[in-house]
Amino acid sequence: MLRPKLHLITTILAMLALVTGGCIGSFPHPVGVQLEVPCDEFMEQHHISKEVEVPINGMLTITLCSNPTTGFQWSETAEITDPSVLDQVDHEFVPPEQKGVEGASGQEVWTFKALRKGTSTVSMEYRRPWEHGVEPAKTFTLTVVVK
């Protein structure tokens, strides 16, 4: 008598595992596009422009070299030409991996979400925030095509 109940319970559990396993895999996950511009590239040219494609609902991560010990920093909020296409969701400074290295460069990282099809431009400036009327030391412009 115990064997038929055990078989029934095992069958039900197996069916639940199949059903829930299928559901977990069927939910779409946002695709991540990452773009990193290292310090060396900014040493060669101070004004960099690039283009990238991101799918709708995809996440875009931009990583730029930064050294706040010099007083310079990138724009906290990126300038976005069409906020209905792209939305900034995060910005953070990531210190250098090596500890105890005074004046070493870290990275600033911005995260954006692609909201709908279209094209938008993201712009950032690297400057000392207290210096007004001075050209930025570096600029970064990214054309984002959301498909």
Buried (B, 14 or more C-beta within 10 A) or exposed (E): EEEEEEEEEEEEEEEEEEEEEEEEEEEEEEEEBEBEBEEEEBEEEEEBEEEBEBBBBBBBBBBBBBBEEEEBBBBEEBEBEBEEBBEBEEBEEEEEEEEEEEEEBBBBBBBBBBBEEBBBBBBBBBBEEEEEEEEBBBBBBBBBBBE
